[in-house]
Amino acid sequence: MHKIAYTVLFILGLSTVTFATNTFSLRVTVDNLRNSKGVVQFALYNKDGTVPDEKYEKYYKKQTAKIVNGSSSTIFKDLPEGRYAVNILHDEDENGKIDKGFLLPNEGIGFSNYTSIGLTNKPNFKKASFELNSDMEKKIKIIYF
C-alpha cells in the first residue's frame, strides 16, 4: 500500500516539474526626464486592445519608481512567456493619471517601440508589443508635448 502511495506522489511530483512554465524578468528604463518631480508609473500590458489605456484600467501589472538624476527604472518579475507592451507616465504630481491641457498630456508619456506619438502614429498594442521569451531590458523614450 505504501509503495502505491509513494509511486503516486512521485508521478505527481514529476508532472508538476514537467509542466512548470518558465518565467522571466523585464527591466524597463526611461532616461531624459525633464525633472525629478513625482514618480514614473510603469504599466505592463499583455492583451491586444489594451493600449492605449488613458485611465490605467486594463494593465496586467503596474509599478511606480522614484526618479534619480533624470532616470527611472523598474523590474517586472515572474512573467510568463508571451507578448507584452509597456506604457510609462512621468507622474509629476503623483495622482496616478495623465493630466491634460487642451488635448495633449501635460506630463511625459511613452510606449515600448515608440519614439514619437501623433495623429498618424497613435499607440496601439500591436505596434507597442514585443515577445518576451528570456530576461530582457527595454528602454522607453519619454515624450513631452
Stockholm file with secondary structure:
# STOCKHOLM 1.0

chainA/1-145         MHKIAYTVLFILGLSTVTFATNTFSLRVTVDNLRNSKGVVQFALYNKDGTVPDEKYEKYYKKQTAKIVNGSSSTIFKDLPEGRYAVNILHDEDENGKIDKGFLLPNEGIGFSNYTSIGLTNKPNFKKASFELNSDMEKKIKIIYF
#=GR chainA/1-145 SS CHHHHHHHHHHHHHHHHHTCCCEEEEEEEECCCSCCCSEEEEEEECSTTCCSCTTSCSCSEEEEECCBTTBEEEEEEEEESEEEEEEEEEETTCSSSCCBSSSSBSSCEEETTCSCCBTTBCCCHHHHCEEESSCEEEEECCBCC
#=GC SS_cons         CHHHHHHHHHHHHHHHHHTCCCEEEEEEEECCCSCCCSEEEEEEECSTTCCSCTTSCSCSEEEEECCBTTBEEEEEEEEESEEEEEEEEEETTCSSSCCBSSSSBSSCEEETTCSCCBTTBCCCHHHHCEEESSCEEEEECCBCC
//
